[in-house]
Amino acid sequence: METANYTKVTEFVLTGLSQTREVQLVLFVIFLSFYLFILPGNILIICTIRLDPHLTSPMYFLLANLAFLDIWYSSITAPKMLIDFFVERKIISFGGCIAQLFFLHFVGASEMFLLTVMAFDRYAAICRPLHYATIMNRRLCCILVALSWMGGFIHSIIQVALIVRLPFCGPNELDSYFCDITQVVRIACANTFPEELVMICSSGLISVVCFIALLMSYAVLLAMLKKHSGSGENTNRAMSTCYSHITIVVLMFGPSIYIYARPFDSFSLDKVVSVFHTVIFPLLNPIIYTLRNKEVKAAMRKLVTKYILCKEK
């Protein structure tokens, strides 16, 4: 095949979530309502942690970064998905597709690494309480967050480098509402087995290994905490935090493993899992964490009350 034929595809057509107009309108209302209600909640979490002088623990610094990444992650696909509900022909340019793919893996991988950092933070707080402030100082926290972002960037660059070198000469229809490696690889005009294998190892294997490691680490921490279950409120608070982290880990890694840790074949559940993975779960993660944290909830109430009173005056 000549190289000239490889440059024919300049845009991709997205099939979306449904072809039925009524279903599209219902989905638009559901996702827009969810996005508009939950998104301000995550922004409130970030503002609360930034403005409240009592929330200076490394745990809250990491939570604010998690909320920021989750807002960004869900915003990569949600706005275009909402717009496309009213567009008959859903199109995304080749450059836009690559950009969406890049940021999706950049932010997603950064969040996975950040969850690993949060597990280390809980280990230091529970197993080394007397040295916690020394171990998890602000400088180390900033370095670990920066490394999480750097790891996500490297991972994403690998995915993009594998995709852009593939020839695309038609068809150009993606059976999804956004661009991702699992759909783009399927329509390449070449044998993509080597690239697919590398992508599965890069995305799928990392997800599986991190998921197992995180679950094992939290299991050990919970076992240690249960031995000291009679210690009082601090122990119960630490256990509640661990349960919140486990919930977030399952919500983040479960769909990721389903999508990337297998051959990139099409299955009926793919779109449903993708919606939860890219839009719903990311926005819910910080909310789930905050609901089990009395300090953050109290600080949020104070912040909201303060600004409401100021406006009334």
C-alpha positions as a Markdown table, in Angstrom:
| # | Residue | x | y | z |
|---|---|---|---|---|
| 1 | Met | 0.0 | 0.0 | 0.0 |
| 2 | Glu | 1.3 | 3.4 | -0.9 |
| 3 | Thr | 2.1 | 6.0 | 1.7 |
| 4 | Ala | -0.2 | 8.4 | 0.0 |
| 5 | Asn | -3.2 | 6.2 | 0.9 |
| 6 | Tyr | -2.3 | 6.5 | 4.5 |
| 7 | Thr | -3.2 | 10.2 | 4.8 |
| 8 | Lys | -6.8 | 10.0 | 3.5 |
| 9 | Val | -8.5 | 10.0 | 6.9 |
| 10 | Thr | -8.5 | 13.6 | 8.3 |
| 11 | Glu | -11.5 | 13.2 | 10.6 |
| 12 | Phe | -13.4 | 10.5 | 12.5 |
| 13 | Val | -17.1 | 9.9 | 12.7 |
| 14 | Leu | -18.4 | 9.0 | 16.2 |
| 15 | Thr | -21.5 | 6.8 | 16.5 |
| 16 | Gly | -22.4 | 8.2 | 19.9 |
| 17 | Leu | -24.3 | 6.5 | 22.7 |
| 18 | Ser | -27.6 | 6.2 | 20.8 |
| 19 | Gln | -29.1 | 6.8 | 17.4 |
| 20 | Thr | -32.6 | 7.4 | 18.7 |
| 21 | Arg | -33.5 | 11.1 | 19.1 |
| 22 | Glu | -35.7 | 10.6 | 22.2 |
| 23 | Val | -33.0 | 8.5 | 24.0 |
| 24 | Gln | -30.4 | 11.2 | 23.1 |
| 25 | Leu | -32.5 | 13.9 | 24.7 |
| 26 | Val | -33.0 | 11.8 | 27.9 |
| 27 | Leu | -29.3 | 11.1 | 28.1 |
| 28 | Phe | -28.5 | 14.7 | 27.6 |
| 29 | Val | -30.7 | 15.8 | 30.5 |
| 30 | Ile | -29.2 | 13.1 | 32.8 |
| 31 | Phe | -25.6 | 13.7 | 32.0 |
| 32 | Leu | -25.9 | 17.5 | 32.0 |
| 33 | Ser | -27.7 | 17.4 | 35.4 |
| 34 | Phe | -25.1 | 15.1 | 36.8 |
| 35 | Tyr | -22.3 | 17.2 | 35.4 |
| 36 | Leu | -23.7 | 20.6 | 36.6 |
| 37 | Phe | -24.5 | 19.3 | 40.1 |
| 38 | Ile | -21.4 | 17.3 | 40.9 |
| 39 | Leu | -18.8 | 19.5 | 39.2 |
| 40 | Pro | -19.4 | 22.5 | 41.6 |
| 41 | Gly | -19.1 | 20.0 | 44.4 |
| 42 | Asn | -15.6 | 19.1 | 43.4 |
| 43 | Ile | -14.7 | 22.8 | 42.9 |
| 44 | Leu | -16.0 | 23.4 | 46.4 |
| 45 | Ile | -13.8 | 20.7 | 47.8 |
| 46 | Ile | -10.7 | 22.3 | 46.2 |
| 47 | Cys | -11.7 | 25.8 | 47.4 |
| 48 | Thr | -12.4 | 24.5 | 50.9 |
| 49 | Ile | -9.0 | 22.8 | 51.2 |
| 50 | Arg | -7.2 | 25.8 | 49.9 |
| 51 | Leu | -9.0 | 28.4 | 52.1 |
| 52 | Asp | -9.4 | 26.5 | 55.4 |
| 53 | Pro | -6.3 | 26.9 | 57.6 |
| 54 | His | -7.0 | 23.7 | 59.5 |
| 55 | Leu | -6.9 | 21.5 | 56.4 |
| 56 | Thr | -3.1 | 21.5 | 56.0 |
| 57 | Ser | -2.5 | 17.8 | 56.3 |
| 58 | Pro | -0.8 | 16.1 | 53.3 |
| 59 | Met | -4.0 | 14.0 | 53.0 |
| 60 | Tyr | -6.0 | 17.1 | 52.1 |
| 61 | Phe | -3.4 | 18.4 | 49.7 |
| 62 | Leu | -3.6 | 15.1 | 47.8 |
| 63 | Leu | -7.4 | 15.1 | 47.9 |
| 64 | Ala | -7.4 | 18.6 | 46.3 |
| 65 | Asn | -5.1 | 17.3 | 43.6 |
| 66 | Leu | -7.4 | 14.2 | 43.1 |
| 67 | Ala | -10.5 | 16.5 | 42.8 |
| 68 | Phe | -8.6 | 18.7 | 40.2 |
| 69 | Leu | -7.6 | 15.7 | 38.1 |
| 70 | Asp | -11.1 | 14.2 | 38.2 |
| 71 | Ile | -12.7 | 17.5 | 37.1 |
| 72 | Trp | -10.2 | 17.6 | 34.2 |
| 73 | Tyr | -10.6 | 13.9 | 33.4 |
| 74 | Ser | -14.4 | 14.1 | 33.1 |
| 75 | Ser | -14.2 | 17.3 | 31.1 |
| 76 | Ile | -12.1 | 15.8 | 28.4 |
| 77 | Thr | -15.1 | 13.8 | 27.0 |
| 78 | Ala | -18.3 | 15.2 | 28.7 |
| 79 | Pro | -18.6 | 18.6 | 26.9 |
| 80 | Lys | -18.3 | 17.2 | 23.4 |
| 81 | Met | -20.6 | 14.3 | 24.3 |
| 82 | Leu | -23.3 | 16.7 | 25.4 |
| 83 | Ile | -22.9 | 18.9 | 22.3 |
| 84 | Asp | -23.0 | 15.8 | 20.0 |
| 85 | Phe | -26.4 | 14.8 | 21.3 |
| 86 | Phe | -27.8 | 17.7 | 19.1 |
| 87 | Val | -25.6 | 17.0 | 16.1 |
| 88 | Glu | -26.7 | 14.5 | 13.5 |
| 89 | Arg | -23.2 | 13.8 | 12.2 |
| 90 | Lys | -20.8 | 13.6 | 15.1 |
| 91 | Ile | -17.3 | 14.4 | 13.8 |
| 92 | Ile | -13.9 | 14.9 | 15.4 |
| 93 | Ser | -10.8 | 15.9 | 13.5 |
| 94 | Phe | -7.8 | 13.6 | 13.5 |
| 95 | Gly | -5.8 | 16.2 | 15.5 |
| 96 | Gly | -8.7 | 16.6 | 17.9 |
| 97 | Cys | -8.9 | 12.8 | 18.3 |
| 98 | Ile | -5.2 | 12.5 | 19.1 |
| 99 | Ala | -5.5 | 15.4 | 21.6 |
| 100 | Gln | -8.5 | 13.8 | 23.3 |
| 101 | Leu | -6.6 | 10.5 | 23.5 |
| 102 | Phe | -3.5 | 12.1 | 24.8 |
| 103 | Phe | -5.2 | 14.0 | 27.6 |
| 104 | Leu | -7.4 | 11.1 | 28.6 |
| 105 | His | -4.4 | 8.9 | 29.2 |
| 106 | Phe | -2.3 | 11.7 | 30.6 |
| 107 | Val | -4.8 | 12.6 | 33.3 |
| 108 | Gly | -6.0 | 9.0 | 33.8 |
| 109 | Ala | -2.6 | 7.6 | 34.4 |
| 110 | Ser | -1.6 | 10.6 | 36.6 |
| 111 | Glu | -4.6 | 9.9 | 38.8 |
| 112 | Met | -3.7 | 6.2 | 39.1 |
| 113 | Phe | -0.2 | 7.2 | 40.3 |
| 114 | Leu | -1.7 | 9.8 | 42.6 |
| 115 | Leu | -3.9 | 7.1 | 44.2 |
| 116 | Thr | -0.7 | 5.1 | 44.8 |
| 117 | Val | 0.8 | 8.2 | 46.5 |
| 118 | Met | -2.3 | 8.5 | 48.7 |
| 119 | Ala | -1.9 | 4.9 | 49.7 |
| 120 | Phe | 1.7 | 5.7 | 50.8 |
| 121 | Asp | 0.4 | 8.7 | 52.7 |
| 122 | Arg | -2.0 | 6.5 | 54.6 |
| 123 | Tyr | 0.8 | 4.0 | 55.3 |
| 124 | Ala | 3.0 | 6.8 | 56.8 |
| 125 | Ala | 0.1 | 8.2 | 58.9 |
| 126 | Ile | -1.0 | 4.8 | 60.3 |
| 127 | Cys | 2.3 | 2.9 | 60.6 |
| 128 | Arg | 4.6 | 5.9 | 61.4 |
| 129 | Pro | 2.4 | 8.4 | 63.2 |
| 130 | Leu | 5.2 | 10.0 | 65.2 |
| 131 | His | 7.3 | 10.7 | 62.1 |
| 132 | Tyr | 4.3 | 11.4 | 59.7 |
| 133 | Ala | 4.8 | 15.1 | 59.6 |
| 134 | Thr | 8.5 | 14.6 | 58.8 |
| 135 | Ile | 8.0 | 11.9 | 56.2 |
| 136 | Met | 5.1 | 13.6 | 54.3 |
| 137 | Asn | 6.4 | 17.1 | 54.3 |
| 138 | Arg | 5.1 | 19.6 | 51.8 |
| 139 | Arg | 8.2 | 19.3 | 49.6 |
| 140 | Leu | 7.9 | 15.6 | 49.3 |
| 141 | Cys | 4.2 | 15.9 | 48.6 |
| 142 | Cys | 4.9 | 18.3 | 45.8 |
| 143 | Ile | 7.6 | 16.0 | 44.4 |
| 144 | Leu | 5.3 | 12.9 | 44.5 |
| 145 | Val | 2.4 | 14.8 | 42.8 |
| 146 | Ala | 4.9 | 16.1 | 40.1 |
| 147 | Leu | 6.1 | 12.5 | 39.6 |
| 148 | Ser | 2.5 | 11.3 | 39.2 |
| 149 | Trp | 2.0 | 13.9 | 36.5 |
| 150 | Met | 5.3 | 13.0 | 34.8 |
| 151 | Gly | 4.4 | 9.3 | 34.9 |
| 152 | Gly | 1.1 | 10.1 | 33.3 |
| 153 | Phe | 2.7 | 12.2 | 30.6 |
| 154 | Ile | 5.2 | 9.5 | 29.7 |
| 155 | His | 2.5 | 6.9 | 29.6 |
| 156 | Ser | 0.3 | 9.1 | 27.4 |
| 157 | Ile | 3.2 | 9.9 | 25.0 |
| 158 | Ile | 3.8 | 6.2 | 24.5 |
| 159 | Gln | 0.1 | 5.7 | 23.5 |
| 160 | Val | 0.1 | 8.7 | 21.1 |
| 161 | Ala | 3.4 | 7.7 | 19.5 |
| 162 | Leu | 2.0 | 4.2 | 18.7 |
| 163 | Ile | -1.3 | 5.7 | 17.3 |
| 164 | Val | 0.1 | 8.4 | 15.1 |
| 165 | Arg | 2.5 | 6.1 | 13.2 |
| 166 | Leu | -0.5 | 3.9 | 12.1 |
| 167 | Pro | -1.9 | 4.3 | 8.6 |
| 168 | Phe | -5.6 | 5.3 | 8.4 |
| 169 | Cys | -7.1 | 5.0 | 4.9 |
| 170 | Gly | -10.8 | 4.2 | 5.8 |
| 171 | Pro | -13.2 | 3.4 | 7.3 |
| 172 | Asn | -13.2 | 6.3 | 9.7 |
| 173 | Glu | -16.2 | 5.5 | 12.0 |
| 174 | Leu | -15.5 | 4.9 | 15.7 |
| 175 | Asp | -18.2 | 3.0 | 17.6 |
| 176 | Ser | -18.0 | 5.3 | 20.6 |
| 177 | Tyr | -18.7 | 8.9 | 21.8 |
| 178 | Phe | -15.0 | 9.8 | 22.2 |
| 179 | Cys | -11.6 | 8.8 | 20.8 |
| 180 | Asp | -9.5 | 6.2 | 22.6 |
| 181 | Ile | -6.9 | 3.7 | 21.6 |
| 182 | Thr | -9.3 | 0.7 | 21.8 |
| 183 | Gln | -11.5 | 2.2 | 19.0 |
| 184 | Val | -8.8 | 3.9 | 16.9 |
| 185 | Val | -6.6 | 0.8 | 16.6 |
| 186 | Arg | -9.5 | -1.2 | 15.2 |
| 187 | Ile | -9.8 | 0.9 | 12.1 |
| 188 | Ala | -6.1 | 1.2 | 11.2 |
| 189 | Cys | -5.1 | -0.1 | 7.7 |
| 190 | Ala | -2.4 | -2.4 | 9.0 |
| 191 | Asn | -1.6 | -5.3 | 11.3 |
| 192 | Thr | -1.8 | -3.6 | 14.7 |
| 193 | Phe | -1.0 | -6.7 | 16.9 |
| 194 | Pro | 2.4 | -5.4 | 18.0 |
| 195 | Glu | 1.0 | -2.0 | 18.9 |
| 196 | Glu | -2.0 | -3.5 | 20.6 |
| 197 | Leu | 0.2 | -5.7 | 22.7 |
| 198 | Val | 2.3 | -2.8 | 23.8 |
| 199 | Met | -0.8 | -0.8 | 24.7 |
| 200 | Ile | -2.3 | -3.7 | 26.7 |
| 201 | Cys | 1.0 | -4.0 | 28.6 |
| 202 | Ser | 1.3 | -0.3 | 29.1 |
| 203 | Ser | -2.3 | 0.5 | 30.1 |
| 204 | Gly | -3.8 | -2.9 | 31.1 |
| 205 | Leu | -0.9 | -4.4 | 33.0 |
| 206 | Ile | -0.1 | -1.2 | 34.9 |
| 207 | Ser | -3.8 | -1.0 | 35.9 |
| 208 | Val | -3.8 | -4.6 | 37.1 |
| 209 | Val | -0.5 | -4.4 | 39.0 |
| 210 | Cys | -1.4 | -1.1 | 40.7 |
| 211 | Phe | -4.9 | -2.3 | 41.5 |
| 212 | Ile | -3.7 | -5.5 | 43.2 |
| 213 | Ala | -0.8 | -3.7 | 45.0 |
| 214 | Leu | -3.2 | -1.0 | 46.3 |
| 215 | Leu | -5.8 | -3.5 | 47.5 |
| 216 | Met | -3.1 | -5.5 | 49.3 |
| 217 | Ser | -1.7 | -2.4 | 51.0 |
| 218 | Tyr | -5.1 | -1.3 | 52.2 |
| 219 | Ala | -5.9 | -4.8 | 53.4 |
| 220 | Val | -2.7 | -4.7 | 55.5 |
| 221 | Leu | -3.5 | -1.3 | 56.9 |
| 222 | Leu | -7.1 | -2.3 | 57.8 |
| 223 | Ala | -5.8 | -5.4 | 59.5 |
| 224 | Met | -3.4 | -3.3 | 61.6 |
| 225 | Leu | -6.1 | -0.8 | 62.4 |
| 226 | Lys | -8.5 | -3.5 | 63.5 |
| 227 | Lys | -5.9 | -4.8 | 66.0 |
| 228 | His | -6.2 | -1.3 | 67.6 |
| 229 | Ser | -9.9 | -0.9 | 67.1 |
| 230 | Gly | -10.3 | 0.0 | 70.8 |
| 231 | Ser | -8.0 | 3.0 | 70.5 |
| 232 | Gly | -10.8 | 5.5 | 69.9 |
| 233 | Glu | -11.9 | 8.1 | 67.4 |
| 234 | Asn | -8.6 | 8.4 | 65.6 |
| 235 | Thr | -8.6 | 4.7 | 64.7 |
| 236 | Asn | -12.2 | 4.8 | 63.4 |
| 237 | Arg | -11.4 | 7.9 | 61.4 |
| 238 | Ala | -8.3 | 6.2 | 59.8 |
| 239 | Met | -10.4 | 3.1 | 59.0 |
| 240 | Ser | -13.1 | 5.3 | 57.4 |
| 241 | Thr | -10.4 | 7.0 | 55.3 |
| 242 | Cys | -9.1 | 3.6 | 54.1 |
| 243 | Tyr | -12.5 | 2.4 | 53.1 |
| 244 | Ser | -13.0 | 5.6 | 51.1 |
| 245 | His | -9.7 | 5.1 | 49.4 |
| 246 | Ile | -10.6 | 1.5 | 48.6 |
| 247 | Thr | -13.9 | 2.6 | 47.1 |
| 248 | Ile | -12.1 | 5.1 | 44.9 |
| 249 | Val | -9.5 | 2.5 | 43.8 |
| 250 | Val | -12.2 | 0.1 | 42.8 |
| 251 | Leu | -14.2 | 2.7 | 40.9 |
| 252 | Met | -11.0 | 3.9 | 39.1 |
| 253 | Phe | -9.2 | 0.7 | 38.3 |
| 254 | Gly | -12.2 | -1.7 | 37.7 |
| 255 | Pro | -13.4 | -0.1 | 34.5 |
| 256 | Ser | -9.8 | 0.6 | 33.4 |
| 257 | Ile | -8.9 | -3.1 | 33.7 |
| 258 | Tyr | -12.1 | -4.1 | 31.8 |
| 259 | Ile | -11.3 | -1.7 | 28.9 |
| 260 | Tyr | -7.5 | -2.0 | 28.6 |
| 261 | Ala | -6.4 | -5.4 | 30.1 |
| 262 | Arg | -7.8 | -7.5 | 27.2 |
| 263 | Pro | -7.7 | -7.6 | 23.4 |
| 264 | Phe | -9.3 | -4.5 | 21.9 |
| 265 | Asp | -12.4 | -6.3 | 20.6 |
| 266 | Ser | -15.9 | -4.7 | 20.8 |
| 267 | Phe | -18.3 | -5.9 | 23.5 |
| 268 | Ser | -21.9 | -4.8 | 24.3 |
| 269 | Leu | -20.9 | -3.3 | 27.7 |
| 270 | Asp | -18.0 | -1.2 | 26.3 |
| 271 | Lys | -20.0 | 2.1 | 26.0 |
| 272 | Val | -21.7 | 1.7 | 29.4 |
| 273 | Val | -18.4 | 1.1 | 31.1 |
| 274 | Ser | -16.7 | 3.9 | 29.2 |
| 275 | Val | -19.4 | 6.4 | 30.4 |
| 276 | Phe | -18.9 | 5.5 | 34.0 |
| 277 | His | -15.1 | 5.5 | 33.6 |
| 278 | Thr | -14.8 | 8.8 | 31.9 |
| 279 | Val | -17.7 | 10.9 | 33.2 |
| 280 | Ile | -19.5 | 9.6 | 36.2 |
| 281 | Phe | -16.9 | 7.9 | 38.5 |
| 282 | Pro | -14.3 | 10.7 | 38.2 |
| 283 | Leu | -16.7 | 13.3 | 39.4 |
| 284 | Leu | -17.9 | 11.0 | 42.2 |
| 285 | Asn | -14.5 | 10.0 | 43.6 |
| 286 | Pro | -13.8 | 13.1 | 45.6 |
| 287 | Ile | -17.4 | 13.3 | 46.7 |
| 288 | Ile | -17.2 | 9.7 | 48.1 |
| 289 | Tyr | -14.1 | 10.6 | 49.9 |
| 290 | Thr | -15.5 | 13.8 | 51.4 |
| 291 | Leu | -18.7 | 12.2 | 52.6 |
| 292 | Arg | -16.7 | 10.1 | 55.1 |
| 293 | Asn | -14.5 | 13.0 | 56.2 |
| 294 | Lys | -16.0 | 15.1 | 59.0 |
| 295 | Glu | -13.3 | 17.7 | 58.9 |
| 296 | Val | -13.8 | 18.5 | 55.2 |
| 297 | Lys | -17.6 | 18.5 | 55.6 |
| 298 | Ala | -17.4 | 20.9 | 58.5 |
| 299 | Ala | -15.0 | 23.2 | 56.7 |
| 300 | Met | -17.3 | 23.2 | 53.6 |
| 301 | Arg | -20.3 | 24.1 | 55.7 |
| 302 | Lys | -18.3 | 27.0 | 57.3 |
| 303 | Leu | -17.1 | 28.2 | 53.9 |
| 304 | Val | -20.6 | 28.1 | 52.3 |
| 305 | Thr | -22.2 | 29.8 | 55.4 |
| 306 | Lys | -19.5 | 32.5 | 55.4 |
| 307 | Tyr | -20.1 | 33.4 | 51.8 |
| 308 | Ile | -23.8 | 33.3 | 52.0 |
| 309 | Leu | -23.8 | 35.5 | 55.1 |
| 310 | Cys | -21.5 | 37.9 | 53.3 |
| 311 | Lys | -23.8 | 38.1 | 50.3 |
| 312 | Glu | -26.8 | 38.7 | 52.6 |
| 313 | Lys | -25.0 | 41.6 | 54.3 |
